[in-house]
């Protein structure tokens, strides 16, 4: 048996030869991609690359897991019975979400930077790339109908949801829903689609037959909306998110939940009704960056991943103290906090993101981005019983260590938020916020992306900061009110920011030629 996630030299030579043969034949474009053989991921400098799984999906038989690996642009197939990765193939650019179709043999992967949904087929213990569906820029969350061949994907950049026919590999239509639609979930009868619009701070509920938004539920101050799941009874769509409240960044305000806070909410799928929510944050030990969400098959438990505090949050679902208008308050419900039968936390390390429930309902599978692994968590013992490596141990570069600091909510006072909480994935979060790094209080400023930040000094909104080391120090100690970083920490964080890639501009062509729309924009920009 080969080591988990590592391809043999013979296998690597085979896929290289197959790839070179395809090039020699002049194959290119979508048609060629549809018949391309499965390809392993090339080592970097003789070592396997980081995979950084962001999501995973369990097939309908409960026997196969598929992971979407963001930094290697790949998907990995894992046999559940023995935790053995059996195949890995290249897949689009910057995978964001993955889901199996009802036939149990086909899976869809949204790839944000290539603007595609990739169709993958399992053939035994191998994967075959069937081809892309061009949907528009920055697709993210997927929702697949329980019957037929319809699926939906959020298009973050355009504020739309794309409906596709995955069998015919074609785009059916786009539905305008609001700004930054990341994740979504379908009702059990496939008639309603709930969409989390992070830029608009709202949940939009769509009639899937008419392709129209029926109603919108506001999330005041809502940012960073996470994954969504439909309740077993089909009445609600549950989701994670964070709340930004426009108060001064002080020790007291942070500890009260008056700066940034984390709830789990739900909206009804059968008609307008004010959202209900619970607060997650425990005094002295808050919850940063909630993301993944699953409900047990019997509806008894709800589990969320807290990416910034490296843990799972486990709740008893039927008696969760959900509060609507006037709530849920700034801190966790006291009764919930002190009852382990209703709420507990499981330490995982790394950066846990996407979740899946096991077929028997006893375990949760976790895509752990920073660990390059899938963790299997037993909910009876509250332990990680297995950690499935998706590749050999990659080089622990300074940039990777800086990435861990960037996503670490424990770097802030009482672990309320991380760098990522404001600069989502290194970009923005569509909110004007008071970061205090301009020397003033309560001056709300749009959170700027950090792409190319190491090459665009001076820094901060006033441009007074000429030392990036000092700027990092101030962000961690003043804006986040955390401990002072070591010199090694600052060097690692700057190394991460230095290699941070911006999403490609879909409206700009490579080379000197401009797309028609870009040429018109250039003329307007340069006109008097």
DRENMAR-893676 format. One record per residue (C-alpha): x, y, z; residue in one letter. Coordinates in steps of 0.001 Angstrom, whole numbers, plus 524288, in hexadecimal, padded with zeros to 5 digits. Layout:
! residues N
<<X; Y; Z>; A>;
...
//
This chain:
! residues 528
<<80000; 80000; 80000>; X>;
<<80570; 80D3E; 7FC77>; X>;
<<80669; 81845; 8063A>; X>;
<<7F9EF; 8206B; 806FE>; X>;
<<7F911; 82AFC; 7FCB0>; X>;
<<8065E; 82859; 7F651>; X>;
<<8073A; 82377; 7E856>; X>;
<<811C7; 819F1; 7E44D>; X>;
<<81CA9; 81E12; 7DAFB>; X>;
<<81756; 81477; 7D0FF>; X>;
<<809B2; 81A6C; 7D1FB>; X>;
<<80F79; 8281C; 7D0B1>; X>;
<<81709; 82446; 7C461>; X>;
<<80A80; 81E9D; 7BEA4>; X>;
<<802B1; 82B1C; 7C083>; X>;
<<80DC9; 833AD; 7BB7C>; X>;
<<80EB5; 82B63; 7AF25>; X>;
<<7FFEA; 82C1F; 7AD74>; X>;
<<8001C; 83AE9; 7AF16>; X>;
<<80B4D; 83CA1; 7A55F>; X>;
<<8042E; 833FE; 79BA9>; X>;
<<7F824; 83CA6; 79CB7>; X>;
<<80078; 848B7; 79A0B>; X>;
<<80713; 8421A; 78E8B>; X>;
<<7F9BD; 83F41; 7889E>; X>;
<<7F64A; 84D9E; 78979>; X>;
<<7EB2F; 84B2B; 79314>; X>;
<<7E63E; 8574D; 79A0D>; X>;
<<7D9D8; 85DCE; 79EBC>; X>;
<<7CD8C; 85822; 7A502>; X>;
<<7CC6A; 84CDF; 79B83>; X>;
<<7DA17; 8481F; 79ECE>; X>;
<<7D7BE; 849D4; 7AD55>; X>;
<<7CBE4; 84107; 7AC9B>; X>;
<<7D419; 8354F; 7A884>; X>;
<<7E069; 8389C; 7B00F>; X>;
<<7E5AC; 82D28; 7B81E>; X>;
<<7E682; 82E1F; 7C6E1>; X>;
<<7F2EB; 83542; 7CAA2>; X>;
<<7FA68; 8353F; 7D747>; X>;
<<7FF2C; 84232; 7DCA1>; X>;
<<80D2F; 845AB; 7D95E>; X>;
<<816CA; 846A2; 7E491>; X>;
<<81CFF; 853E3; 7E70D>; X>;
<<82BBC; 852A1; 7E835>; X>;
<<82A61; 8440B; 7EA71>; X>;
<<8207A; 845E0; 7F583>; X>;
<<811AB; 8450D; 7F45A>; X>;
<<80A55; 85202; 7F4AF>; X>;
<<80125; 8566D; 7FF5B>; X>;
<<7F343; 8520C; 7FC5E>; X>;
<<7EBDB; 85AD6; 805E3>; X>;
<<7DE6E; 8544E; 8053F>; X>;
<<7D33B; 85DFB; 8069C>; X>;
<<7C7BE; 854C2; 8050E>; X>;
<<7C448; 84673; 80406>; X>;
<<7B8A7; 83E35; 7FFFC>; X>;
<<7B43B; 83078; 8038E>; X>;
<<7AE1C; 828B2; 7F884>; X>;
<<7A03B; 82342; 7FA26>; X>;
<<7A572; 815AE; 7FD88>; X>;
<<7ADA9; 81B18; 8089D>; X>;
<<7B9AF; 8143E; 80329>; X>;
<<7C11C; 81F28; 7FC4D>; X>;
<<7C58C; 82CBD; 8003F>; X>;
<<7C993; 83719; 7F66F>; X>;
<<7D162; 84301; 7FAAD>; X>;
<<7D30D; 85020; 7F3D5>; X>;
<<7E154; 85414; 7F585>; X>;
<<7E2EF; 862AD; 7F3DC>; X>;
<<7F18D; 86521; 7F2FF>; X>;
<<7F480; 85963; 7EA49>; X>;
<<7E8B4; 85B88; 7E139>; X>;
<<7E4FE; 84D4B; 7E2C4>; X>;
<<7DB18; 843AD; 7E81B>; X>;
<<7DE69; 83781; 7EFF8>; X>;
<<7D690; 82AF5; 7F12B>; X>;
<<7D6DB; 823D7; 7FE4D>; X>;
<<7D1B5; 81631; 80121>; X>;
<<7CA5C; 8175D; 80DFD>; X>;
<<7CC1D; 80927; 81231>; X>;
<<7DAC2; 80A61; 81469>; X>;
<<7DD1B; 81904; 81303>; X>;
<<7E59A; 816DC; 806F9>; X>;
<<7E6BF; 821B5; 7FCC9>; X>;
<<7E59C; 81A5E; 7EFF8>; X>;
<<7E699; 82518; 7E5C0>; X>;
<<7E904; 83391; 7E3AD>; X>;
<<7E70A; 83B5B; 7D737>; X>;
<<7E88E; 84966; 7D2F1>; X>;
<<7DBEE; 8512E; 7D2F6>; X>;
<<7D9C8; 85F36; 7CEA1>; X>;
<<7DFBE; 86A8E; 7D60B>; X>;
<<7DD86; 86D8B; 7E47F>; X>;
<<7D331; 86357; 7E823>; X>;
<<7C940; 8685C; 7F1FE>; X>;
<<7BE8A; 85E29; 7F3DF>; X>;
<<7BB71; 8501D; 7F03C>; X>;
<<7AF05; 847E9; 7EFF6>; X>;
<<7AA89; 83ABC; 7EABE>; X>;
<<79F09; 8398B; 7E184>; X>;
<<793E3; 83005; 7E47E>; X>;
<<79986; 82574; 7DB8A>; X>;
<<7A4B0; 82389; 7E539>; X>;
<<7AEF8; 822D0; 7DA7B>; X>;
<<7AFD9; 83100; 7D639>; X>;
<<7B486; 83C88; 7DE36>; X>;
<<7B4F9; 84B20; 7DBBB>; X>;
<<7BFF9; 85426; 7E001>; X>;
<<7BEBC; 862F3; 7DF8C>; X>;
<<7CB86; 8695C; 7DB97>; X>;
<<7CB7B; 877CF; 7DEDC>; X>;
<<7D6C7; 87CD3; 7D6CD>; X>;
<<7D3EC; 87550; 7CA61>; X>;
<<7C57B; 87901; 7CABD>; X>;
<<7C15D; 86AE0; 7C908>; X>;
<<7BA2F; 85FAF; 7CF35>; X>;
<<7C23A; 85394; 7CC4E>; X>;
<<7BB6C; 84690; 7CA1D>; X>;
<<7C2AD; 83B11; 7D035>; X>;
<<7BF17; 82CBA; 7CF0A>; X>;
<<7C333; 8219C; 7D7EB>; X>;
<<7C6B2; 81500; 7D0ED>; X>;
<<7C9C8; 80B09; 7DB6A>; X>;
<<7D495; 810C6; 7E3C1>; X>;
<<7D8BC; 81A7B; 7D940>; X>;
<<7D3F5; 827BF; 7D4D6>; X>;
<<7D14E; 82C72; 7C716>; X>;
<<7CFE0; 83AA7; 7C32E>; X>;
<<7C3DC; 83BC5; 7BA6A>; X>;
<<7C57C; 84A39; 7B77E>; X>;
<<7C212; 85805; 7BBEA>; X>;
<<7B59B; 85FEA; 7BBE0>; X>;
<<7B885; 86E6A; 7B9EB>; X>;
<<7AF96; 87599; 7C355>; X>;
<<7B54F; 88335; 7C578>; X>;
<<7BF4A; 888BA; 7CEAD>; X>;
<<7C1ED; 88420; 7DC83>; X>;
<<7B8A4; 878AE; 7DE92>; X>;
<<7B881; 873F6; 7EC9B>; X>;
<<7ADE3; 86C47; 7F3C7>; X>;
<<7A6A9; 86126; 7ED1D>; X>;
<<798F4; 85BC7; 7EF0F>; X>;
<<794BF; 84FE2; 7E734>; X>;
<<78694; 84C37; 7E520>; X>;
<<7826C; 83F37; 7EB12>; X>;
<<77BD6; 83B4D; 7DE55>; X>;
<<77F3B; 83E09; 7D03A>; X>;
<<78BC5; 8446A; 7CB9F>; X>;
<<78A73; 85244; 7D0D1>; X>;
<<7947D; 858E1; 7D978>; X>;
<<796D1; 866AE; 7DE4D>; X>;
<<7A35D; 86E12; 7E130>; X>;
<<7A58A; 87B6B; 7E745>; X>;
<<7ACF2; 8851D; 7DEB0>; X>;
<<7B372; 88E1B; 7E881>; X>;
<<7B890; 89857; 7DF03>; X>;
<<7ABEA; 89AC1; 7D790>; X>;
<<7A1D4; 8995C; 7E27B>; X>;
<<79AF1; 88E29; 7DB97>; X>;
<<797E0; 87FCE; 7DCF1>; X>;
<<79A99; 8777C; 7D0F9>; X>;
<<7916B; 86C2F; 7CE16>; X>;
<<797FF; 8613C; 7C67E>; X>;
<<79485; 8543A; 7C083>; X>;
<<79FE6; 84BF3; 7C52B>; X>;
<<79CC3; 84064; 7BC64>; X>;
<<79C88; 84890; 7AFE8>; X>;
<<7A79E; 8510A; 7B533>; X>;
<<7A0FF; 85DD8; 7B1F2>; X>;
<<79D12; 86A8A; 7B875>; X>;
<<78E3B; 86BDA; 7B90A>; X>;
<<78C91; 879A1; 7BE90>; X>;
<<79176; 88378; 7C87E>; X>;
<<7890E; 888F8; 7D376>; X>;
<<78C35; 89615; 7D9DF>; X>;
<<78BE4; 8947E; 7E8B8>; X>;
<<7944E; 89F16; 7EF24>; X>;
<<7A289; 8A1F1; 7F1CD>; X>;
<<7AC6F; 8973D; 7F488>; X>;
<<7A421; 88AE7; 7F436>; X>;
<<7ADB8; 880D2; 7F9A5>; X>;
<<7A65C; 87518; 7FF1F>; X>;
<<798AF; 86FD3; 7FD27>; X>;
<<78F95; 86489; 80052>; X>;
<<7837C; 85E7C; 7FA11>; X>;
<<776B7; 85A71; 8006B>; X>;
<<77428; 84BDB; 80000>; X>;
<<76A36; 84D5F; 7F50E>; X>;
<<773ED; 855B5; 7ED3F>; X>;
<<76A10; 860D6; 7EC61>; X>;
<<770EE; 86AAB; 7F528>; X>;
<<77F18; 86EEF; 7F536>; X>;
<<784D8; 876A3; 8009F>; X>;
<<790B6; 87ED0; 7FCE1>; X>;
<<799F0; 88591; 80660>; X>;
<<79D6C; 892DC; 8009B>; X>;
<<7A912; 89759; 80893>; X>;
<<7AA9B; 8A47B; 801CB>; X>;
<<79C4B; 8A7F2; 803BD>; X>;
<<79B8D; 8A267; 811B2>; X>;
<<78F8B; 89A6C; 80EA4>; X>;
<<789F7; 88D1A; 80B47>; X>;
<<78279; 88CCE; 7FE77>; X>;
<<77851; 8821C; 7FC7E>; X>;
<<77629; 87E98; 7EE36>; X>;
<<76B1B; 8779F; 7E734>; X>;
<<7730D; 86E1C; 7DEEF>; X>;
<<76879; 86BEE; 7D4A1>; X>;
<<7661C; 87A4F; 7D1D0>; X>;
<<77417; 87E65; 7D476>; X>;
<<76FA6; 889BB; 7DCFC>; X>;
<<77322; 88E83; 7EA91>; X>;
<<766FB; 88CAF; 7F2FE>; X>;
<<76BC1; 893CB; 7FF0F>; X>;
<<777F1; 89889; 80600>; X>;
<<77B53; 89746; 81467>; X>;
<<784DF; 8A1BF; 8192C>; X>;
<<79082; 89EE0; 821FA>; X>;
<<793E6; 8AC1A; 827D5>; X>;
<<7A29F; 8ADCA; 827DA>; X>;
<<7A455; 8A03C; 8220B>; X>;
<<7B15E; 89C8D; 81BD1>; X>;
<<7B86C; 8900D; 817C9>; X>;
<<7AC87; 88770; 815DF>; X>;
<<7B087; 87923; 8166A>; X>;
<<7AB05; 86C5B; 811B7>; X>;
<<79C76; 86978; 811F1>; X>;
<<79481; 85D37; 81495>; X>;
<<78602; 859EF; 8140F>; X>;
<<77FCE; 8546C; 8205C>; X>;
<<77B04; 84639; 81FDC>; X>;
<<76CDA; 84AC0; 8204D>; X>;
<<76F50; 853F1; 814DF>; X>;
<<76A00; 85FD7; 81BF7>; X>;
<<7768E; 86781; 81E0A>; X>;
<<78393; 86AF8; 817E3>; X>;
<<78E5E; 86BB0; 8222D>; X>;
<<79AF7; 87362; 82036>; X>;
<<7A6D5; 87927; 82711>; X>;
<<7AADE; 8875B; 82682>; X>;
<<7B1B3; 89258; 82DB2>; X>;
<<7AC6B; 89F6A; 83230>; X>;
<<7B3CF; 8AC59; 83214>; X>;
<<7AEC3; 8B6AC; 83B5D>; X>;
<<7B361; 8C4A9; 839A7>; X>;
<<7B8FF; 8C6ED; 8472F>; X>;
<<7C6A4; 8CB4F; 84B5E>; X>;
<<7D0C8; 8C08A; 84C3D>; X>;
<<7D2CA; 8BFEC; 85AF0>; X>;
<<7D52E; 8B4A4; 86434>; X>;
<<7C79A; 8B5FD; 869F5>; X>;
<<7C0AD; 8B6CA; 85CD2>; X>;
<<7C7EC; 8AB04; 8575C>; X>;
<<7C4B6; 8A2BF; 86345>; X>;
<<7B663; 8A69C; 862A1>; X>;
<<7B579; 8A27A; 85460>; X>;
<<7B39B; 8B090; 85026>; X>;
<<7BE48; 8B07D; 845B5>; X>;
<<7BDC5; 8A354; 83EB6>; X>;
<<7B577; 897AA; 84292>; X>;
<<7B19D; 88A4A; 83D3B>; X>;
<<7A3C1; 884AA; 83C7E>; X>;
<<79CE1; 87959; 835E1>; X>;
<<78FF5; 87D14; 82FCA>; X>;
<<7848F; 8777B; 8286F>; X>;
<<77A03; 87C8B; 81F54>; X>;
<<76D69; 87620; 81B42>; X>;
<<76C5D; 8705E; 80DA8>; X>;
<<75D86; 87088; 80D1F>; X>;
<<75B0F; 87F0F; 80EBC>; X>;
<<76010; 88BE8; 81414>; X>;
<<76354; 88BDF; 8227D>; X>;
<<76DCB; 89355; 829FE>; X>;
<<77A5F; 88B95; 82B3D>; X>;
<<77D41; 88454; 837D4>; X>;
<<78AD4; 88261; 83D95>; X>;
<<79358; 87E2D; 848DA>; X>;
<<79FF4; 884BD; 84D3D>; X>;
<<7ABF3; 87BF9; 84D52>; X>;
<<7B599; 8841A; 85515>; X>;
<<7B963; 87FC1; 862BB>; X>;
<<7BEA0; 88A64; 86BE2>; X>;
<<7CD6E; 889AD; 86C49>; X>;
<<7CDB8; 87F66; 86185>; X>;
<<7C65A; 88458; 855AE>; X>;
<<7C437; 87DA8; 8488A>; X>;
<<7CB2B; 8834B; 83CAB>; X>;
<<7C7AD; 8810B; 82E65>; X>;
<<7BCC4; 876CE; 82E8E>; X>;
<<7BBBD; 87081; 82137>; X>;
<<7B719; 8627C; 81F13>; X>;
<<7A9EE; 85D4D; 82390>; X>;
<<7A35B; 84FF1; 823B4>; X>;
<<7975C; 849F6; 82A24>; X>;
<<79723; 83BA2; 82E17>; X>;
<<78E8E; 8328E; 82600>; X>;
<<7850E; 830D5; 8315B>; X>;
<<78463; 83F7C; 833EE>; X>;
<<78979; 83E65; 841D0>; X>;
<<79657; 845BF; 8406D>; X>;
<<79BB8; 85193; 83962>; X>;
<<7AA67; 852AD; 83777>; X>;
<<7B1DC; 85EC1; 832FA>; X>;
<<7C031; 860DA; 83002>; X>;
<<7C6C6; 86C94; 83654>; X>;
<<7D207; 86ED5; 82CEE>; X>;
<<7D878; 879C3; 834AF>; X>;
<<7D876; 87267; 84197>; X>;
<<7DBC1; 86514; 83BB3>; X>;
<<7D045; 85D64; 84114>; X>;
<<7C30C; 85725; 83F2D>; X>;
<<7B71B; 85C71; 84629>; X>;
<<7AD0D; 851ED; 84942>; X>;
<<79F08; 8559A; 84CDC>; X>;
<<792CC; 84E08; 8502F>; X>;
<<789B8; 8530C; 845AD>; X>;
<<77B8D; 850FF; 84A0E>; X>;
<<77C64; 85A31; 855C2>; X>;
<<785FA; 8645A; 850CA>; X>;
<<781DD; 8717F; 856A7>; X>;
<<77FAC; 87841; 84995>; X>;
<<77B66; 8866E; 84B0A>; X>;
<<77526; 88F21; 840C6>; X>;
<<7720F; 89D93; 841F7>; X>;
<<779C2; 8A3DB; 84D05>; X>;
<<783D7; 89912; 84DD3>; X>;
<<78B56; 890B6; 84F47>; X>;
<<793FE; 89939; 857E7>; X>;
<<7A295; 89B6A; 85740>; X>;
<<7A774; 88F59; 85E8C>; X>;
<<7A3A6; 8810F; 85F23>; X>;
<<79747; 87D78; 86675>; X>;
<<79B40; 87A71; 87487>; X>;
<<79347; 86DFE; 87522>; X>;
<<79979; 86922; 868A3>; X>;
<<7A72B; 86CCC; 86CE0>; X>;
<<7A6D6; 864A7; 87948>; X>;
<<7A02D; 85865; 87415>; X>;
<<7A95E; 84EC8; 86D39>; X>;
<<79DD3; 846D5; 868B0>; X>;
<<7999A; 85289; 86093>; X>;
<<7A6A1; 858D3; 85CD3>; X>;
<<7B4E1; 854A3; 85C71>; X>;
<<7C16E; 85807; 8554C>; X>;
<<7CB27; 84EB6; 84F0E>; X>;
<<7D90C; 85374; 84C6D>; X>;
<<7DE15; 84FFB; 83ED0>; X>;
<<7E981; 85903; 83BC8>; X>;
<<7EC31; 85E2B; 82E30>; X>;
<<7E11B; 864E1; 82707>; X>;
<<7D4C4; 85C79; 82688>; X>;
<<7CB85; 86066; 81B95>; X>;
<<7C1ED; 85789; 81447>; X>;
<<7BAC8; 84CB9; 81BAE>; X>;
<<7B393; 8403A; 81843>; X>;
<<7AC2B; 836CC; 820E6>; X>;
<<7AFBA; 8285A; 8200A>; X>;
<<7A5B8; 81ED1; 81AC4>; X>;
<<7A379; 818D0; 8283B>; X>;
<<7A1B2; 8260B; 82EC2>; X>;
<<7AC72; 823CA; 838C4>; X>;
<<7B7A1; 82B6D; 832E2>; X>;
<<7BA5C; 8382C; 82BDA>; X>;
<<7C440; 83993; 820D6>; X>;
<<7CBB5; 8466A; 820EB>; X>;
<<7D339; 84CE1; 815C6>; X>;
<<7DEA9; 852E9; 81D17>; X>;
<<7E51F; 85D1A; 8147E>; X>;
<<7F1B6; 85F42; 81C0F>; X>;
<<7F3CA; 850FC; 81F90>; X>;
<<7F2AF; 84C97; 81140>; X>;
<<7E9F8; 841CE; 81657>; X>;
<<7DC7C; 83C67; 818B5>; X>;
<<7D9B3; 83A4F; 82714>; X>;
<<7D015; 83021; 82BF0>; X>;
<<7C9D8; 8348A; 838AE>; X>;
<<7C261; 82AFD; 8414A>; X>;
<<7B73B; 83200; 84823>; X>;
<<7B5F9; 8280D; 8530E>; X>;
<<7C3FF; 82995; 857BD>; X>;
<<7C5A2; 8376E; 85255>; X>;
<<7D2B7; 8337F; 84C99>; X>;
<<7D980; 833C6; 83F7C>; X>;
<<7DA2E; 82530; 83CD3>; X>;
<<7E0C3; 82634; 82F8A>; X>;
<<7E823; 8306C; 827B4>; X>;
<<7E91C; 82D64; 81939>; X>;
<<7F49D; 8344B; 812C9>; X>;
<<7F1D7; 838FA; 80500>; X>;
<<80036; 83926; 80180>; X>;
<<80DA3; 836F5; 80714>; X>;
<<812AD; 84124; 810B2>; X>;
<<814A1; 84D77; 80878>; X>;
<<81F26; 8576E; 80B59>; X>;
<<81B2C; 86004; 816DD>; X>;
<<81ECA; 86CF5; 81088>; X>;
<<81EB6; 87A28; 81788>; X>;
<<812F4; 87DFD; 80F2E>; X>;
<<80B61; 8721F; 813D2>; X>;
<<80E8A; 87575; 821F3>; X>;
<<80A1D; 8835F; 81F3C>; X>;
<<7FD88; 87E0F; 81986>; X>;
<<7FAEB; 87712; 82668>; X>;
<<7FCC0; 883EB; 82DBF>; X>;
<<7F3BF; 88B1A; 8244D>; X>;
<<7E89F; 8816F; 826BD>; X>;
<<7EAD5; 8803E; 83578>; X>;
<<7E04D; 88669; 83DE4>; X>;
<<7E7F3; 882F6; 84A16>; X>;
<<7F117; 88E2A; 846A1>; X>;
<<7E67F; 897BC; 84AE3>; X>;
<<7E14A; 89B53; 85845>; X>;
<<7D981; 88FA6; 85D7A>; X>;
<<7DA0E; 88A0D; 84F88>; X>;
<<7CECC; 8921D; 84A14>; X>;
<<7D3FB; 89403; 83C3C>; X>;
<<7DF4F; 891D3; 83300>; X>;
<<7E5C7; 8999B; 82810>; X>;
<<7DD0E; 891C2; 81EE7>; X>;
<<7D0B8; 89685; 825DB>; X>;
<<7D2AC; 8A3FD; 81FBC>; X>;
<<7DAF6; 8A052; 813ED>; X>;
<<7D362; 8947B; 80F1E>; X>;
<<7DCEC; 88B6B; 80825>; X>;
<<7E60E; 89726; 80784>; X>;
<<7DBF6; 89FBC; 800D4>; X>;
<<7D115; 8A814; 80676>; X>;
<<7C44A; 8A53C; 80D6A>; X>;
<<7BBD7; 8AFFC; 80767>; X>;
<<7BAFD; 8B7A6; 8141C>; X>;
<<7BFC6; 8C4F0; 81886>; X>;
<<7C6A0; 8C240; 82565>; X>;
<<7CECC; 8C948; 82F93>; X>;
<<7DC33; 8C2CC; 82F5D>; X>;
<<7E2B0; 8CD5D; 837D1>; X>;
<<7EF62; 8CC86; 83011>; X>;
<<7EDA1; 8DA68; 82AFD>; X>;
<<7EF25; 8E069; 83882>; X>;
<<7E0B3; 8E3B2; 83A0C>; X>;
<<7D4DC; 8DDA1; 840AA>; X>;
<<7C7C1; 8DAEF; 83A42>; X>;
<<7CC5E; 8DE92; 82CA0>; X>;
<<7C589; 8D455; 82458>; X>;
<<7CD82; 8D054; 81888>; X>;
<<7CB5F; 8C626; 80DFB>; X>;
<<7D3D2; 8BA5D; 810E6>; X>;
<<7DDF3; 8B9F4; 80627>; X>;
<<7E2CE; 8AD62; 7FFC9>; X>;
<<7F0A7; 8A953; 8036C>; X>;
<<7F4C8; 8A4C5; 7F5E5>; X>;
<<8021F; 8AA81; 7F254>; X>;
<<8029B; 8B15B; 7FF89>; X>;
<<8112F; 8AEAF; 8010B>; X>;
<<813AD; 8B63D; 7F469>; X>;
<<80A61; 8C1BC; 7F657>; X>;
<<80FAD; 8C9A8; 801C7>; X>;
<<80DB5; 8D2A8; 808AE>; X>;
<<8029E; 8CC59; 8104F>; X>;
<<7F5D9; 8CF38; 81779>; X>;
<<7EB66; 8D86A; 8127A>; X>;
<<7F36F; 8E499; 81583>; X>;
<<7FFDE; 8DEFD; 80FCA>; X>;
<<807D6; 8E28D; 81BBB>; X>;
<<80CF8; 8D4DD; 81E8F>; X>;
<<819B3; 8D253; 8174F>; X>;
<<81DE0; 8C5FA; 81E84>; X>;
<<815D7; 8B9CE; 81BAA>; X>;
<<81B70; 8B2F2; 827A7>; X>;
<<81610; 8BDCA; 83023>; X>;
<<80901; 8BD53; 8290C>; X>;
<<807E9; 8AEAD; 82BBA>; X>;
<<80B66; 8B0F5; 83A04>; X>;
<<800F9; 8BB61; 83B70>; X>;
<<7F677; 8B33E; 834DA>; X>;
<<7F8DA; 8A7DF; 83E1D>; X>;
<<7FA58; 8AFC1; 84A90>; X>;
<<7F12A; 8BB5E; 84889>; X>;
<<7E676; 8B70F; 83F21>; X>;
<<7E63D; 8A913; 84452>; X>;
<<7EB2B; 8AC6D; 85211>; X>;
<<7F348; 89FFE; 85206>; X>;
<<800EC; 89D00; 856C4>; X>;
<<80C86; 8A31D; 84FF3>; X>;
<<8116B; 89A56; 844F4>; X>;
<<81F5E; 8956C; 8448D>; X>;
<<8287F; 899C4; 839B8>; X>;
<<8271C; 88C3A; 833B7>; X>;
<<81843; 88D93; 833FA>; X>;
<<818BA; 89AAA; 82D02>; X>;
<<8221F; 89579; 822CE>; X>;
<<8194C; 889BB; 8206B>; X>;
<<80D0B; 89223; 81F5A>; X>;
<<81398; 89B4E; 815AF>; X>;
<<81875; 88F76; 80DF0>; X>;
<<80A5C; 88AC3; 80CFC>; X>;
<<80570; 8980A; 80895>; X>;
<<81087; 898E9; 7FEB0>; X>;
<<80BE4; 88CAA; 7F7A2>; X>;
<<7FD4E; 88F44; 7F93F>; X>;
<<7F6FE; 88E39; 7EBD2>; X>;
<<7EC00; 896F0; 7E75B>; X>;
<<7E099; 890A6; 7E002>; X>;
<<7E24B; 89248; 7D157>; X>;
<<7DA94; 89D0F; 7CAA2>; X>;
<<7D0F2; 89659; 7C164>; X>;
<<7CF75; 8A2CC; 7B97A>; X>;
<<7DDD2; 8A46C; 7B67E>; X>;
<<7E4C7; 89C70; 7AC30>; X>;
<<7F302; 8989A; 7ACE5>; X>;
<<7FC06; 8A091; 7A45D>; X>;
<<7FA58; 8AE1E; 79EA3>; X>;
<<7EC98; 8AC23; 79953>; X>;
<<7E0C5; 8B01E; 7A169>; X>;
<<7D378; 8A9C4; 7A176>; X>;
<<7C8EA; 8B251; 79B5C>; X>;
<<7C327; 8B645; 7A887>; X>;
<<7D0BA; 8B925; 7AE11>; X>;
<<7D401; 8C186; 7A236>; X>;
<<7C7A9; 8C989; 7A448>; X>;
<<7CAF3; 8CB00; 7B2AC>; X>;
<<7D8C3; 8CF68; 7AF47>; X>;
<<7D33A; 8D9DB; 7A659>; X>;
<<7CA0E; 8DECC; 7B107>; X>;
<<7D507; 8DEC6; 7BB22>; X>;
<<7DE06; 8E6B0; 7B260>; X>;
<<7D3B5; 8F03A; 7AD98>; X>;
<<7D33B; 8FE3D; 7B28A>; X>;
//
